[in-house]
Amino acid sequence: MGAVCAFLIGVAKTGMPGVGILAIPAMVLMVGDARQSAAWTLPILCTADLFAVYYWRNHAASARLFSLTPWVLAGIVAGAFALSLHERTLRPMVGMIVLVMLLAHLRKQFRPDTWGAGGSPAFYGVSAGFSTTVANAAGPVMNLYLLSQRLPKEEFLATGAWFFFLVNLSKIPIYWWHGLFSARSLGFDLAIAPATVAGAVTGRWLVKRIPQKVFDALVLILTAAAALLLLR
């Protein structure tokens, strides 16, 4: 199960955003605790981030992230304190945030004159920072933000890659402070590293064969599925 999760995360980072979030509940089932599973998953995410940043290094729209940065940091701080809460409180909270954003995005698509997912960077930034810290679940939030910016799929993936690379690195001392890493978790991550690499290579192969409209539709569908999984 761990190898399958690592493969999905690798695919998500380099080619199919949204697929990786499906691995989050699977990791929770395997580890048995949402807080511990976040730490077991973080090194896998960081490994896949390295490949994503390398593959898409020439396409990042980094200016899109500047307005988010202070709000993401605020969300990370809030998430660090929230890690002391019970997981049954945290995961549904993240799922509801994602669902609200998804509905706002769809409303904006069908009624461009109304406020929608193209709204406040503060809302996206705080939600992304909080979600990634408590459950490694900022993927759906960032997917909706990047979709609202109407980026080509290459820029979408590159911008997301840099965002998650920096954010995931910043979470290491937080998880360490909470005592969530262990020799067993790090040994597990090392053992399934080849599956992460295989997923990263597969993701890049897939994205080159997917039209832009299909890519956008798949991101929305997978984001909705992820939100529902988080509500369970």
Residue frames as a rotation matrix with the C-alpha (Angstrom) as fourth column:
MET 1
0.566 0.824 0.000 0.00
0.824 -0.566 0.000 0.00
0.000 0.000 -1.000 0.00
GLY 2
0.405 -0.504 -0.763 2.85
0.196 -0.767 0.611 2.35
-0.893 -0.397 -0.212 0.80
ALA 3
-0.667 -0.689 0.283 4.43
0.388 0.002 0.921 1.80
-0.636 0.724 0.266 -2.61
VAL 4
-0.138 0.713 0.687 1.12
0.969 -0.045 0.242 2.49
0.204 0.699 -0.685 -4.36
CYS 5
0.754 0.409 -0.513 0.70
0.561 -0.808 0.179 5.71
-0.342 -0.423 -0.839 -2.37
ALA 6
-0.035 -0.871 -0.490 4.25
0.131 -0.490 0.862 6.79
-0.991 -0.034 0.131 -3.22
PHE 7
-0.665 -0.162 0.729 3.64
0.705 0.187 0.685 6.07
-0.247 0.969 -0.010 -6.92
LEU 8
0.312 0.888 0.338 0.43
0.931 -0.357 0.079 8.15
0.190 0.291 -0.938 -6.92
ILE 9
0.646 -0.151 -0.749 2.18
0.299 -0.852 0.430 11.06
-0.703 -0.502 -0.505 -5.21
GLY 10
-0.473 -0.881 0.000 4.95
0.276 -0.149 0.950 10.95
-0.837 0.449 0.313 -7.81
VAL 11
-0.418 0.414 0.809 2.40
0.902 0.083 0.424 10.98
0.108 0.907 -0.408 -10.66
ALA 12
0.628 0.748 -0.216 0.56
0.774 -0.628 0.078 13.89
-0.078 -0.216 -0.973 -9.06
LYS 13
0.315 -0.564 -0.763 3.66
0.268 -0.718 0.642 16.03
-0.910 -0.407 -0.075 -8.66
THR 14
-0.651 -0.731 -0.206 4.82
-0.016 -0.257 0.966 15.82
-0.759 0.632 0.155 -12.27
GLY 15
-0.985 0.170 0.025 1.71
0.040 0.085 0.996 15.25
0.168 0.982 -0.090 -14.33
MET 16
-0.242 0.964 -0.111 -1.71
0.337 0.191 0.922 14.70
0.910 0.186 -0.371 -12.73
PRO 17
-0.883 -0.084 0.461 -2.47
-0.351 -0.535 -0.769 17.09
0.312 -0.841 0.443 -9.84
GLY 18
0.055 0.947 0.318 -5.14
-0.980 -0.010 0.201 15.68
0.193 -0.322 0.927 -7.57
VAL 19
0.422 0.067 -0.904 -4.15
-0.185 0.983 -0.013 12.02
0.887 0.173 0.427 -7.86
GLY 20
-0.557 -0.807 -0.197 -1.78
0.050 0.205 -0.978 12.31
0.829 -0.554 -0.074 -4.93
ILE 21
-0.478 0.416 0.774 -4.48
-0.854 -0.428 -0.297 13.37
0.208 -0.802 0.560 -2.48
LEU 22
0.570 0.690 -0.445 -6.05
-0.582 0.722 0.374 9.94
0.580 0.046 0.814 -2.92
ALA 23
-0.055 -0.696 -0.716 -2.96
0.251 0.684 -0.685 8.55
0.966 -0.218 0.137 -1.19
ILE 24
-0.568 -0.218 0.794 -3.57
-0.578 -0.580 -0.573 10.61
0.586 -0.785 0.203 1.97
PRO 25
0.361 0.733 0.576 -6.49
-0.932 0.264 0.249 8.56
0.031 -0.627 0.779 3.38
ALA 26
0.761 -0.142 -0.633 -4.75
-0.054 0.958 -0.281 5.34
0.646 0.248 0.721 2.31
MET 27
-0.339 -0.941 0.012 -1.69
0.010 -0.017 -1.000 6.35
0.941 -0.338 0.015 4.32
VAL 28
-0.293 0.315 0.903 -3.88
-0.917 -0.360 -0.171 7.10
0.271 -0.878 0.395 7.33
LEU 29
0.780 0.620 -0.086 -5.40
-0.589 0.773 0.234 3.62
0.211 -0.132 0.969 7.10
MET 30
0.470 -0.673 -0.572 -1.97
0.185 0.708 -0.681 2.05
0.863 0.215 0.457 6.88
VAL 31
-0.587 -0.758 0.284 -0.34
-0.066 -0.306 -0.950 4.02
0.807 -0.577 0.130 9.72
GLY 32
-0.163 0.639 -0.752 -3.46
0.848 0.480 0.224 4.13
0.504 -0.601 -0.620 11.87
ASP 33
0.196 0.184 -0.963 -3.21
0.731 -0.682 0.018 7.78
-0.654 -0.708 -0.268 12.92
ALA 34
0.801 0.216 0.559 -3.66
0.575 -0.536 -0.617 10.91
0.167 0.816 -0.554 10.80
ARG 35
0.857 -0.515 -0.031 -1.03
-0.467 -0.801 0.374 12.97
-0.217 -0.306 -0.927 12.63
GLN 36
0.098 -0.849 0.519 1.60
-0.134 0.506 0.852 10.23
-0.986 -0.153 -0.064 12.36
SER 37
0.317 0.060 0.946 0.72
0.809 0.504 -0.303 9.51
-0.495 0.861 0.111 8.73
ALA 38
1.000 0.012 -0.011 1.40
0.005 -0.890 -0.455 13.16
-0.016 0.455 -0.890 7.86
ALA 39
0.372 -0.927 0.055 5.00
-0.743 -0.261 0.617 12.68
-0.557 -0.270 -0.785 9.01
TRP 40
-0.030 -0.336 0.942 5.30
0.273 0.904 0.331 9.33
-0.962 0.267 0.065 7.22
THR 41
0.604 0.401 0.689 4.11
0.745 0.022 -0.667 11.00
-0.282 0.916 -0.285 4.01
LEU 42
0.840 -0.190 -0.509 6.19
-0.186 -0.981 0.060 14.19
-0.511 0.044 -0.859 4.14
PRO 43
-0.212 -0.977 -0.009 9.54
-0.319 0.061 0.946 12.68
-0.924 0.203 -0.325 2.96
ILE 44
-0.221 0.220 0.950 7.69
0.803 0.594 0.049 11.05
-0.554 0.774 -0.308 0.04
LEU 45
0.812 0.582 0.045 6.26
0.525 -0.694 -0.493 14.43
-0.255 0.424 -0.869 -0.92
CYS 46
0.529 -0.683 -0.503 9.66
-0.415 -0.725 0.549 16.11
-0.740 -0.081 -0.668 -0.67
THR 47
-0.428 -0.684 0.591 11.25
0.182 0.575 0.797 13.45
-0.885 0.449 -0.122 -2.90
ALA 48
0.079 0.553 0.829 8.55
0.962 0.174 -0.208 13.89
-0.260 0.814 -0.519 -5.55
ASP 49
0.849 0.222 -0.479 8.87
0.185 -0.975 -0.124 17.69
-0.494 0.017 -0.869 -5.26
LEU 50
-0.068 -0.969 -0.237 12.51
-0.185 -0.221 0.958 17.48
-0.980 0.109 -0.165 -6.31
PHE 51
-0.578 -0.096 0.811 11.56
0.674 0.505 0.540 15.77
-0.461 0.858 -0.227 -9.56
ALA 52
0.463 0.845 0.267 8.69
0.869 -0.372 -0.327 18.19
-0.177 0.383 -0.907 -10.22
VAL 53
0.662 -0.283 -0.694 10.90
-0.078 -0.947 0.311 21.25
-0.745 -0.151 -0.649 -9.70
TYR 54
-0.439 -0.895 0.086 13.57
-0.051 0.121 0.991 19.80
-0.897 0.430 -0.099 -11.99
TYR 55
-0.377 0.337 0.863 11.18
0.851 0.493 0.180 18.74
-0.365 0.802 -0.473 -14.75
TRP 56
0.452 0.735 0.506 9.24
0.856 -0.517 -0.015 22.02
0.250 0.440 -0.863 -14.89
ARG 57
-0.055 -0.572 -0.818 11.98
0.797 -0.519 0.309 24.46
-0.601 -0.635 0.485 -13.81
ASN 58
-0.913 -0.383 0.141 11.61
0.380 -0.670 0.638 26.59
-0.150 0.636 0.757 -16.96
HIS 59
-0.452 0.826 0.337 7.84
0.452 -0.114 0.885 27.11
0.769 0.552 -0.322 -16.73
ALA 60
-0.281 0.385 -0.879 7.12
0.954 0.012 -0.300 28.44
-0.105 -0.923 -0.370 -13.23
ALA 61
0.077 0.392 0.917 4.94
0.294 -0.888 0.355 31.56
0.953 0.242 -0.184 -12.94
SER 62
-0.467 -0.387 -0.795 6.55
0.813 0.166 -0.558 32.50
0.348 -0.907 0.237 -9.63
ALA 63
-0.901 0.144 0.408 4.88
-0.205 -0.973 -0.108 35.93
0.381 -0.181 0.907 -9.51
ARG 64
0.024 0.984 -0.178 1.59
-0.244 0.178 0.953 34.13
0.970 0.020 0.244 -8.87
LEU 65
0.206 0.005 -0.978 2.93
0.730 0.665 0.157 32.96
0.652 -0.746 0.134 -5.51
PHE 66
-0.743 -0.628 0.230 4.17
0.326 -0.640 -0.695 36.26
0.584 -0.442 0.681 -4.09
SER 67
-0.333 0.689 0.644 0.74
-0.670 -0.653 0.352 37.47
0.663 -0.314 0.679 -3.01
LEU 68
0.608 0.592 -0.528 0.09
-0.123 0.728 0.674 34.11
0.784 -0.345 0.516 -1.31
THR 69
-0.205 -0.867 -0.455 3.32
0.245 0.405 -0.881 33.87
0.948 -0.292 0.130 0.69
PRO 70
-0.798 -0.153 0.583 2.45
-0.478 -0.430 -0.766 35.82
0.368 -0.890 0.270 3.88
TRP 71
0.168 0.951 0.260 -0.98
-0.976 0.124 0.177 34.18
0.137 -0.283 0.949 4.06
VAL 72
0.494 -0.079 -0.866 0.47
-0.124 0.979 -0.161 30.70
0.861 0.187 0.473 3.59
LEU 73
-0.609 -0.785 -0.112 2.90
0.067 0.089 -0.994 31.33
0.790 -0.613 -0.002 6.44
ALA 74
-0.511 0.518 0.686 -0.01
-0.852 -0.410 -0.325 32.43
0.113 -0.750 0.651 8.63
GLY 75
0.555 0.760 -0.337 -1.86
-0.733 0.639 0.234 29.23
0.393 0.117 0.912 7.75
ILE 76
0.067 -0.636 -0.769 1.19
0.092 0.771 -0.630 27.11
0.994 -0.029 0.110 8.58
VAL 77
-0.836 -0.361 0.414 1.47
-0.321 -0.291 -0.901 28.72
0.446 -0.886 0.127 12.01
ALA 78
-0.046 0.911 0.409 -2.24
-0.999 -0.043 -0.015 28.09
0.004 -0.409 0.912 12.66
GLY 79
0.603 0.256 -0.756 -1.84
-0.426 0.904 -0.034 24.51
0.675 0.343 0.654 11.49
ALA 80
-0.427 -0.846 -0.321 1.15
-0.054 0.377 -0.924 23.96
0.903 -0.377 -0.206 13.78
PHE 81
-0.754 0.230 0.615 -1.00
-0.656 -0.227 -0.720 24.85
-0.026 -0.946 0.322 16.78
ALA 82
0.245 0.964 -0.100 -3.97
-0.969 0.246 -0.001 22.86
0.024 0.097 0.995 15.45
LEU 83
-0.189 -0.382 -0.905 -1.91
-0.444 0.855 -0.268 19.65
0.876 0.351 -0.331 15.33
SER 84
-0.958 -0.142 0.251 -2.78
-0.284 0.315 -0.906 19.19
0.049 -0.938 -0.342 18.98
LEU 85
-0.097 0.993 0.074 -6.47
-0.944 -0.068 -0.322 18.76
-0.315 -0.101 0.944 18.04
HIS 86
-0.108 0.142 0.984 -8.03
-0.027 0.989 -0.146 15.36
-0.994 -0.042 -0.103 17.35
GLU 87
-0.938 -0.347 0.028 -7.74
-0.003 0.090 0.996 14.12
-0.348 0.934 -0.086 13.77
ARG 88
-0.380 0.872 0.309 -11.53
0.920 0.390 0.031 13.61
-0.094 0.296 -0.950 13.58
THR 89
0.470 0.467 -0.749 -11.83
0.418 -0.865 -0.277 17.36
-0.777 -0.182 -0.602 13.88
LEU 90
-0.231 -0.720 -0.654 -9.02
-0.255 -0.604 0.755 18.33
-0.939 0.341 -0.044 11.54
ARG 91
-0.863 -0.225 0.451 -9.68
0.316 0.455 0.832 16.22
-0.393 0.861 -0.322 8.45
PRO 92
0.047 0.932 0.360 -13.38
0.989 0.006 -0.145 17.13
-0.137 0.363 -0.922 7.97
MET 93
0.443 0.048 -0.895 -12.40
0.218 -0.974 0.055 20.76
-0.870 -0.219 -0.442 8.48
VAL 94
-0.601 -0.730 -0.325 -9.96
-0.227 -0.233 0.945 20.56
-0.766 0.642 -0.026 5.57
GLY 95
-0.691 0.394 0.606 -12.53
0.697 0.586 0.414 18.72
-0.191 0.708 -0.679 3.45
MET 96
0.389 0.893 -0.228 -15.12
0.808 -0.449 -0.382 21.45
-0.443 -0.036 -0.896 4.02
ILE 97
0.067 -0.460 -0.885 -12.63
-0.158 -0.881 0.446 24.17
-0.985 0.110 -0.132 3.06
VAL 98
-0.875 -0.465 0.136 -11.93
0.017 0.250 0.968 22.38
-0.484 0.849 -0.211 -0.22
LEU 99
-0.348 0.826 0.443 -15.63
0.925 0.379 0.020 21.84
-0.151 0.417 -0.896 -1.00
VAL 100
0.481 0.507 -0.716 -16.44
0.436 -0.846 -0.306 25.51
-0.761 -0.165 -0.628 -0.41
MET 101
-0.267 -0.681 -0.682 -13.63
-0.372 -0.580 0.725 26.53
-0.889 0.447 -0.098 -2.75
LEU 102
-0.865 -0.028 0.500 -14.71
0.382 0.610 0.695 24.02
-0.324 0.792 -0.517 -5.38
LEU 103
0.097 0.986 0.137 -18.28
0.946 -0.048 -0.319 25.33
-0.308 0.161 -0.938 -5.36
ALA 104
0.418 -0.013 -0.908 -17.02
0.037 -0.999 0.031 28.91
-0.908 -0.046 -0.417 -5.56
HIS 105
-0.653 -0.735 -0.181 -14.80
-0.212 -0.052 0.976 28.01
-0.727 0.676 -0.122 -8.50
LEU 106
-0.651 0.473 0.593 -17.65
0.742 0.563 0.365 26.31
-0.161 0.678 -0.717 -10.39
ARG 107
0.427 0.828 -0.363 -19.95
0.712 -0.555 -0.430 29.26
-0.557 -0.075 -0.827 -9.76
LYS 108
0.053 -0.512 -0.857 -17.30
-0.268 -0.834 0.482 31.58
-0.962 0.204 -0.181 -11.15
GLN 109
-0.851 -0.401 0.340 -16.99
0.158 0.422 0.893 29.39
-0.501 0.814 -0.295 -14.24
PHE 110
-0.403 0.789 0.465 -20.70
0.913 0.310 0.265 29.49
0.065 0.531 -0.845 -15.01
ARG 111
0.779 0.619 0.101 -21.37
0.605 -0.784 0.142 33.03
0.167 -0.049 -0.985 -13.77
PRO 112
-0.118 -0.978 0.172 -18.24
0.883 -0.183 -0.433 35.12
0.455 0.101 0.885 -14.43
ASP 113
-0.043 0.158 0.986 -19.90
-0.042 -0.987 0.156 38.27
0.998 -0.034 0.050 -13.07
THR 114
0.904 0.399 0.156 -20.02
-0.187 0.041 0.981 36.83
0.385 -0.916 0.112 -9.53
TRP 115
0.103 -0.869 0.484 -17.28
-0.995 -0.090 0.049 36.42
0.001 -0.486 -0.874 -6.94
GLY 116
0.926 0.192 -0.324 -15.68
-0.222 0.973 -0.058 33.00
0.305 0.126 0.944 -7.16
ALA 117
0.748 -0.653 -0.118 -12.42
0.620 0.623 0.477 31.13
-0.238 -0.430 0.871 -6.86
GLY 118
0.060 -0.744 0.665 -10.55
0.716 -0.432 -0.549 34.05
0.696 0.509 0.507 -8.35
GLY 119
0.842 0.454 0.291 -11.10
0.135 -0.700 0.701 35.92
0.522 -0.551 -0.651 -5.08
SER 120
0.767 -0.461 0.447 -8.92
-0.637 -0.627 0.447 36.74
0.074 -0.628 -0.775 -2.12
PRO 121
0.088 -0.831 -0.550 -5.34
-0.247 0.517 -0.820 35.40
0.965 0.208 -0.160 -2.05
ALA 122
-0.485 -0.242 0.840 -5.65
-0.848 -0.106 -0.520 35.58
0.215 -0.964 -0.154 1.74
PHE 123
0.470 0.760 0.449 -8.37
-0.819 0.566 -0.100 32.92
-0.330 -0.321 0.888 1.76
TYR 124
0.830 -0.220 -0.512 -6.40
-0.184 0.758 -0.625 30.62
0.526 0.613 0.589 -0.53
GLY 125
-0.082 -0.994 0.072 -3.10
-0.400 -0.034 -0.916 31.21
0.913 -0.104 -0.395 1.25
VAL 126
-0.340 0.019 0.940 -4.33
-0.940 0.039 -0.340 30.63
-0.043 -0.999 0.005 4.81
SER 127
0.696 0.683 0.219 -6.36
-0.659 0.730 -0.181 27.60
-0.284 -0.019 0.959 3.71
ALA 128
0.667 -0.513 -0.540 -3.40
-0.186 0.587 -0.788 26.09
0.721 0.626 0.296 1.85
GLY 129
-0.349 -0.867 0.355 -0.97
-0.575 -0.100 -0.812 26.66
0.740 -0.488 -0.464 4.73
PHE 130
-0.123 0.404 0.907 -3.36
-0.951 0.213 -0.224 25.24
-0.284 -0.890 0.358 7.30
SER 131
0.822 0.561 -0.097 -4.39
-0.560 0.765 -0.318 22.24
-0.104 0.316 0.943 5.17
THR 132
0.434 -0.720 -0.541 -0.87
-0.252 0.479 -0.841 21.21
0.865 0.501 0.027 4.28
THR 133
-0.470 -0.670 0.575 0.32
-0.723 -0.081 -0.686 21.38
0.506 -0.738 -0.446 7.89
VAL 134
-0.169 0.470 0.866 -2.46
-0.872 0.339 -0.354 19.36
-0.460 -0.815 0.353 9.50
ALA 135
0.451 0.491 0.745 -3.08
-0.148 0.864 -0.481 16.79
-0.880 0.107 0.463 6.77
ASN 136
-0.694 -0.711 0.114 -0.73
0.060 0.100 0.993 17.22
-0.717 0.696 -0.027 3.77
ALA 137
-0.132 0.805 0.578 -3.94
0.890 0.353 -0.288 18.22
-0.436 0.477 -0.763 1.98
ALA 138
-0.105 0.057 -0.993 -3.18
-0.101 -0.994 -0.046 21.58
-0.989 0.096 0.110 0.37
GLY 139
-0.852 -0.302 0.427 -3.24
0.338 0.305 0.890 20.01
-0.399 0.903 -0.158 -3.09
PRO 140
-0.090 0.896 0.434 -6.96
0.995 0.065 0.073 20.61
0.037 0.439 -0.898 -3.75
VAL 141
0.547 0.267 -0.794 -6.71
0.448 -0.894 0.008 24.18
-0.707 -0.360 -0.608 -2.46
MET 142
-0.305 -0.764 -0.569 -3.76
-0.201 -0.532 0.822 25.04
-0.931 0.365 0.009 -4.69
ASN 143
-0.700 0.118 0.704 -5.30
0.660 0.483 0.575 23.25
-0.272 0.867 -0.416 -7.65
LEU 144
0.371 0.922 0.112 -8.32
0.918 -0.346 -0.194 25.53
-0.140 0.174 -0.975 -7.44
TYR 145
0.434 -0.286 -0.854 -6.15
0.068 -0.935 0.348 28.62
-0.899 -0.209 -0.386 -7.04
LEU 146
-0.629 -0.774 -0.075 -4.00
-0.059 -0.049 0.997 27.75
-0.775 0.632 -0.015 -10.05
LEU 147
-0.412 0.587 0.697 -7.07
0.903 0.364 0.227 26.87
-0.121 0.723 -0.680 -12.13
SER 148
0.600 0.684 -0.416 -8.53
0.648 -0.720 -0.249 30.28
-0.470 -0.120 -0.875 -11.31
GLN 149
0.071 -0.677 -0.733 -5.36
-0.202 -0.729 0.654 31.84
-0.977 0.102 -0.188 -12.74
ARG 150
0.912 0.408 -0.035 -6.02
-0.142 0.235 -0.962 30.10
-0.384 0.882 0.272 -16.09
LEU 151
0.008 -0.991 -0.131 -2.46
-0.773 -0.089 0.628 28.82
-0.635 0.096 -0.767 -16.42
PRO 152
0.312 -0.061 -0.948 -1.32
-0.734 0.618 -0.281 26.45
0.603 0.784 0.148 -19.19
LYS 153
0.959 0.181 -0.216 -0.76
-0.023 0.815 0.579 22.96
0.281 -0.551 0.786 -17.77
GLU 154
0.173 -0.967 -0.186 3.05
0.659 0.254 -0.708 23.34
0.732 0.000 0.681 -17.84
GLU 155
-0.484 -0.313 0.817 2.92
-0.263 -0.839 -0.477 26.57
0.835 -0.446 0.323 -15.80
PHE 156
0.574 0.761 0.303 0.25
-0.612 0.152 0.776 25.03
0.545 -0.631 0.553 -13.55
LEU 157
0.833 -0.264 -0.486 2.54
0.401 0.893 0.203 22.13
0.380 -0.364 0.850 -12.66
ALA 158
-0.144 -0.979 0.147 5.70
0.594 -0.204 -0.778 24.23
0.792 -0.025 0.610 -12.39
THR 159
-0.242 0.116 0.963 4.15
-0.514 -0.858 -0.025 26.86
0.823 -0.501 0.267 -10.12
GLY 160
0.797 0.579 0.172 2.61
-0.480 0.435 0.762 24.20
0.366 -0.690 0.625 -7.91
ALA 161
0.558 -0.660 -0.504 5.92
0.561 0.747 -0.357 22.33
0.612 -0.083 0.787 -7.80
TRP 162
-0.461 -0.780 0.422 7.83
0.211 -0.559 -0.802 25.31
0.862 -0.281 0.423 -6.42
PHE 163
0.093 0.589 0.802 5.07
-0.747 -0.492 0.448 26.13
0.658 -0.641 0.394 -3.96
PHE 164
0.926 0.370 -0.070 4.94
-0.244 0.732 0.636 22.64
0.286 -0.572 0.769 -2.46
PHE 165
0.262 -0.912 -0.316 8.70
0.558 0.411 -0.721 22.19
0.788 0.012 0.616 -2.51
LEU 166
-0.561 -0.503 0.657 9.19
-0.147 -0.721 -0.677 25.25
0.814 -0.477 0.331 -0.28
VAL 167
0.199 0.733 0.651 6.15
-0.856 -0.193 0.480 24.62
0.477 -0.653 0.589 1.92
ASN 168
0.856 0.136 -0.498 6.96
0.022 0.954 0.299 20.96
0.516 -0.267 0.814 2.53
LEU 169
-0.159 -0.970 -0.184 10.51
0.487 0.086 -0.869 21.82
0.859 -0.228 0.458 3.56
SER 170
-0.490 -0.010 0.872 9.13
-0.519 -0.801 -0.300 24.37
0.701 -0.599 0.387 6.04
LYS 171
0.578 0.802 0.150 6.98
-0.638 0.330 0.696 21.68
0.508 -0.498 0.703 7.67
ILE 172
0.161 -0.578 -0.800 9.94
0.230 0.811 -0.539 19.47
0.960 -0.097 0.263 8.63
PRO 173
-0.834 -0.529 0.155 10.84
-0.034 -0.231 -0.972 21.36
0.551 -0.816 0.174 11.85
ILE 174
-0.200 0.842 0.501 7.15
-0.942 -0.306 0.138 21.54
0.269 -0.444 0.854 12.83
TYR 175
0.684 0.457 -0.568 6.69
-0.363 0.889 0.279 17.77
0.633 0.015 0.774 12.60
TRP 176
-0.199 -0.846 -0.495 10.03
0.304 0.427 -0.852 17.25
0.932 -0.320 0.172 14.30
TRP 177
-0.726 -0.040 0.687 8.93
-0.528 -0.608 -0.593 19.51
0.441 -0.793 0.420 17.18
HIS 178
0.240 0.918 0.317 5.76
-0.963 0.185 0.194 17.45
0.120 -0.352 0.928 17.61
GLY 179
-0.433 -0.533 0.727 7.81
-0.665 0.733 0.141 14.23
-0.608 -0.422 -0.672 17.66
LEU 180
0.593 0.805 -0.022 6.11
-0.569 0.400 -0.719 12.77
-0.569 0.439 0.695 14.58
PHE 181
0.364 -0.544 -0.756 9.23
-0.725 0.344 -0.596 11.41
0.584 0.765 -0.270 12.86
SER 182
0.598 -0.241 0.764 10.76
-0.504 0.628 0.593 8.08
-0.623 -0.740 0.254 13.86
ALA 183
-0.546 -0.838 -0.009 13.39
-0.596 0.381 0.707 5.64
-0.589 0.391 -0.707 12.65
ARG 184
-0.406 0.471 0.783 10.59
0.488 0.836 -0.251 3.37
-0.773 0.280 -0.569 11.48
SER 185
0.666 0.720 -0.195 8.84
0.243 -0.457 -0.856 6.08
-0.705 0.522 -0.479 9.44
LEU 186
0.341 -0.617 -0.710 12.09
-0.796 -0.591 0.131 7.24
-0.500 0.520 -0.692 7.80
GLY 187
-0.680 -0.562 0.471 13.09
-0.274 0.791 0.547 3.66
-0.680 0.243 -0.692 7.02
PHE 188
0.074 0.823 0.563 9.70
0.588 0.420 -0.691 3.11
-0.805 0.383 -0.453 5.39
ASP 189
0.763 0.221 -0.608 10.15
-0.232 -0.784 -0.576 6.25
-0.604 0.581 -0.546 3.26
LEU 190
-0.194 -0.924 -0.328 13.57
-0.813 -0.035 0.581 5.10
-0.548 0.380 -0.745 2.13
ALA 191
-0.589 -0.027 0.808 12.27
0.135 0.982 0.132 1.65
-0.797 0.186 -0.575 1.18
ILE 192
0.259 0.797 0.546 9.52
0.758 0.182 -0.626 3.00
-0.599 0.576 -0.557 -1.08
ALA 193
-0.014 -0.354 -0.935 11.58
-0.244 -0.906 0.346 5.80
-0.970 0.233 -0.074 -2.66
PRO 194
-0.916 -0.346 0.204 11.86
0.099 0.298 0.949 3.83
-0.390 0.889 -0.239 -5.97
ALA 195
-0.208 0.922 0.328 8.06
0.965 0.247 -0.082 3.86
-0.157 0.299 -0.941 -6.27
THR 196
0.423 0.303 -0.854 8.07
0.305 -0.935 -0.180 7.64
-0.853 -0.184 -0.488 -5.85
VAL 197
-0.495 -0.708 -0.503 10.64
-0.329 -0.384 0.863 8.00
-0.804 0.593 -0.043 -8.62
ALA 198
-0.824 0.235 0.516 8.66
0.537 0.616 0.577 5.68
-0.182 0.752 -0.633 -10.91
GLY 199
0.216 0.968 -0.129 5.53
0.888 -0.250 -0.387 7.77
-0.406 -0.031 -0.913 -10.32
ALA 200
0.197 -0.213 -0.957 7.35
-0.060 -0.977 0.205 11.02
-0.979 0.017 -0.205 -11.06
VAL 201
-0.841 -0.532 -0.099 8.62
-0.165 0.079 0.983 9.67
-0.515 0.843 -0.154 -14.39
THR 202
-0.567 0.708 0.422 5.17
0.818 0.546 0.184 8.31
-0.100 0.449 -0.888 -15.29
GLY 203
0.273 0.712 -0.647 3.48
0.607 -0.649 -0.458 11.62
-0.746 -0.268 -0.609 -14.47
ARG 204
-0.240 -0.418 -0.876 5.62
-0.387 -0.787 0.481 13.56
-0.890 0.455 0.027 -16.89
TRP 205
-0.974 -0.076 0.215 4.92
0.145 0.524 0.839 11.01
-0.176 0.848 -0.499 -19.63
LEU 206
-0.254 0.964 0.083 1.16
0.926 0.267 -0.266 11.32
-0.279 0.010 -0.960 -19.00
VAL 207
0.166 0.402 -0.900 0.90
0.300 -0.890 -0.343 15.11
-0.939 -0.214 -0.268 -19.00
LYS 208
-0.693 -0.493 -0.525 2.45
-0.341 -0.418 0.842 15.39
-0.635 0.763 0.122 -22.45
ARG 209
-0.936 0.347 0.060 -0.42
0.263 0.575 0.775 13.32
0.235 0.741 -0.629 -23.83
ILE 210
-0.192 0.902 -0.387 -3.35
0.927 0.038 -0.373 15.10
-0.321 -0.430 -0.844 -22.16
PRO 211
-0.213 0.194 0.958 -5.11
0.591 -0.755 0.284 18.09
0.778 0.626 0.046 -23.85
GLN 212
-0.912 -0.228 0.341 -5.50
-0.068 -0.736 -0.674 21.26
0.404 -0.638 0.655 -21.75
LYS 213
-0.151 0.941 0.305 -9.31
-0.834 -0.286 0.471 21.02
0.530 -0.183 0.828 -21.42
VAL 214
0.495 0.265 -0.828 -9.11
0.063 0.939 0.338 17.37
0.867 -0.219 0.448 -20.34
PHE 215
-0.510 -0.787 -0.346 -6.36
0.511 0.046 -0.858 18.29
0.691 -0.615 0.379 -17.88
ASP 216
-0.773 0.250 0.583 -8.52
-0.501 -0.804 -0.320 21.02
0.388 -0.539 0.747 -16.27
ALA 217
0.275 0.954 -0.122 -11.56
-0.706 0.286 0.648 18.74
0.653 -0.092 0.752 -16.06
LEU 218
0.274 -0.242 -0.931 -9.57
0.377 0.918 -0.127 15.92
0.885 -0.316 0.343 -14.44
VAL 219
-0.802 -0.591 0.090 -8.13
0.189 -0.395 -0.899 18.31
0.567 -0.704 0.428 -11.87
LEU 220
-0.415 0.734 0.537 -11.64
-0.831 -0.547 0.105 19.41
0.371 -0.402 0.837 -10.86
ILE 221
0.512 0.645 -0.567 -12.96
-0.399 0.764 0.508 15.84
0.760 -0.034 0.649 -10.66
LEU 222
-0.010 -0.617 -0.787 -10.03
0.552 0.653 -0.519 14.60
0.834 -0.440 0.334 -8.59
THR 223
-0.841 -0.250 0.479 -10.25
-0.180 -0.706 -0.685 17.64
0.510 -0.663 0.549 -6.31
ALA 224
0.047 0.949 0.311 -13.91
-0.880 -0.108 0.463 16.89
0.473 -0.295 0.830 -5.60
ALA 225
0.558 0.108 -0.822 -13.10
0.061 0.983 0.171 13.22
0.827 -0.145 0.543 -4.90
ALA 226
-0.488 -0.831 -0.266 -10.32
0.415 0.047 -0.909 14.26
0.768 -0.554 0.322 -2.54
ALA 227
-0.631 0.301 0.715 -12.60
-0.631 -0.736 -0.247 16.59
0.452 -0.607 0.654 -0.59
LEU 228
0.474 0.874 -0.106 -15.17
-0.680 0.440 0.587 13.83
0.559 -0.206 0.803 -0.12
LEU 229
0.267 -0.474 -0.839 -12.47
0.398 0.847 -0.352 11.42
0.878 -0.240 0.414 1.08
LEU 230
-0.757 -0.612 0.227 -11.32
0.095 -0.447 -0.890 13.97
0.646 -0.652 0.397 3.65
LEU 231
-0.237 0.764 0.600 -14.88
-0.858 -0.454 0.239 14.26
0.455 -0.458 0.764 4.99
ARG 232
0.334 0.398 -0.854 -15.06
-0.088 0.915 0.393 10.54
0.938 -0.056 0.341 5.80
